[in-house]
Amino acid sequence: SALTGDGIGELWDAVERFGAAVGGKGIERRRADQARAWLWTELGETLLQRLRSDETVRRRLPALEAAVTAGTITPGIAAAELLALFTKASN
């Protein structure tokens, strides 16, 4: 507890054991991997938000979703069409 200090020593011991086990380079590598993963998460979320808010995509999306659900086109074809609309509208 931060209020009473109970368990703080044990927590710090665990942190030190972890640091000793992975070493300084291990922690740096893990942080770098986390930063890279965060980059891709941010990129994906931003692209999806922009794609979903694009008016051209929003107009075409219901028909493509219906076609995918009905099995008349594949999800890949629908996605390619939406991305083409989005990139064309972005230029």
CYANA upper distance limits for C-alpha pairs under 8 A (distance plus 0.5 A):
  1 SER  CA      5 GLY  CA      5.77
  1 SER  CA      6 ASP  CA      5.59
  1 SER  CA      7 GLY  CA      6.86
  1 SER  CA      8 ILE  CA      7.45
  2 ALA  CA      6 ASP  CA      7.87
  2 ALA  CA      8 ILE  CA      7.95
  7 GLY  CA     11 LEU  CA      6.58
  8 ILE  CA     12 TRP  CA      6.62
  9 GLY  CA     13 ASP  CA      6.64
 10 GLU  CA     14 ALA  CA      6.79
 11 LEU  CA     15 VAL  CA      6.82
 12 TRP  CA     16 GLU  CA      6.69
 13 ASP  CA     17 ARG  CA      6.64
 14 ALA  CA     18 PHE  CA      6.62
 15 VAL  CA     19 GLY  CA      6.68
 16 GLU  CA     20 ALA  CA      6.61
 17 ARG  CA     21 ALA  CA      6.56
 18 PHE  CA     22 VAL  CA      6.74
 19 GLY  CA     23 GLY  CA      5.89
 19 GLY  CA     24 GLY  CA      7.30
 19 GLY  CA     27 ILE  CA      7.84
 20 ALA  CA     24 GLY  CA      8.41
 22 VAL  CA     26 GLY  CA      5.42
 22 VAL  CA     27 ILE  CA      6.96
 23 GLY  CA     27 ILE  CA      6.99
 24 GLY  CA     28 GLU  CA      6.81
 25 LYS  CA     29 ARG  CA      6.51
 26 GLY  CA     30 ARG  CA      6.56
 27 ILE  CA     31 ARG  CA      6.63
 28 GLU  CA     32 ALA  CA      6.61
 29 ARG  CA     33 ASP  CA      6.60
 30 ARG  CA     34 GLN  CA      6.62
 31 ARG  CA     35 ALA  CA      6.57
 32 ALA  CA     36 ARG  CA      6.67
 33 ASP  CA     37 ALA  CA      6.66
 34 GLN  CA     38 TRP  CA      6.54
 35 ALA  CA     39 LEU  CA      6.66
 36 ARG  CA     40 TRP  CA      7.01
 37 ALA  CA     41 THR  CA      6.68
 38 TRP  CA     42 GLU  CA      6.52
 39 LEU  CA     43 LEU  CA      6.56
 40 TRP  CA     44 GLY  CA      6.47
 41 THR  CA     45 GLU  CA      6.60
 42 GLU  CA     46 THR  CA      6.47
 43 LEU  CA     47 LEU  CA      6.56
 44 GLY  CA     48 LEU  CA      6.60
 45 GLU  CA     49 GLN  CA      6.59
 46 THR  CA     50 ARG  CA      6.66
 47 LEU  CA     51 LEU  CA      6.43
 48 LEU  CA     52 ARG  CA      6.47
 49 GLN  CA     53 SER  CA      6.65
 50 ARG  CA     54 ASP  CA      6.62
 51 LEU  CA     57 VAL  CA      7.31
 51 LEU  CA     83 LEU  CA      8.47
 51 LEU  CA     86 PHE  CA      7.01
 52 ARG  CA     57 VAL  CA      7.31
 52 ARG  CA     58 ARG  CA      6.88
 53 SER  CA     57 VAL  CA      8.19
 53 SER  CA     58 ARG  CA      7.33
 54 ASP  CA     58 ARG  CA      6.58
 54 ASP  CA     86 PHE  CA      7.45
 55 GLU  CA     59 ARG  CA      6.68
 56 THR  CA     60 ARG  CA      6.98
 56 THR  CA     85 LEU  CA      7.23
 56 THR  CA     86 PHE  CA      7.65
 56 THR  CA     89 ALA  CA      7.80
 57 VAL  CA     61 LEU  CA      6.27
 57 VAL  CA     82 LEU  CA      6.49
 57 VAL  CA     85 LEU  CA      6.90
 57 VAL  CA     86 PHE  CA      6.81
 58 ARG  CA     62 PRO  CA      8.01
 60 ARG  CA     64 LEU  CA      6.97
 60 ARG  CA     82 LEU  CA      8.11
 61 LEU  CA     65 GLU  CA      6.46
 61 LEU  CA     82 LEU  CA      7.91
 62 PRO  CA     66 ALA  CA      6.62
 63 ALA  CA     67 ALA  CA      6.65
 64 LEU  CA     68 VAL  CA      6.60
 64 LEU  CA     78 ALA  CA      6.41
 65 GLU  CA     69 THR  CA      6.57
 65 GLU  CA     78 ALA  CA      8.29
 66 ALA  CA     70 ALA  CA      6.52
 67 ALA  CA     71 GLY  CA      6.53
 67 ALA  CA     72 THR  CA      5.75
 67 ALA  CA     73 ILE  CA      6.30
 68 VAL  CA     72 THR  CA      6.61
 68 VAL  CA     73 ILE  CA      5.79
 68 VAL  CA     74 THR  CA      6.29
 68 VAL  CA     75 PRO  CA      6.37
 68 VAL  CA     78 ALA  CA      7.76
 73 ILE  CA     77 ILE  CA      7.02
 73 ILE  CA     78 ALA  CA      7.38
 74 THR  CA     78 ALA  CA      6.87
 75 PRO  CA     79 ALA  CA      6.47
 76 GLY  CA     80 ALA  CA      6.56
 77 ILE  CA     81 GLU  CA      6.72
 78 ALA  CA     82 LEU  CA      6.73
 79 ALA  CA     83 LEU  CA      6.56
 80 ALA  CA     84 ALA  CA      6.55
 81 GLU  CA     85 LEU  CA      6.69
 82 LEU  CA     86 PHE  CA      6.59
 83 LEU  CA     87 THR  CA      6.51
 84 ALA  CA     88 LYS  CA      6.46
 85 LEU  CA     89 ALA  CA      6.56
 86 PHE  CA     90 SER  CA      6.57
 87 THR  CA     91 ASN  CA      6.85
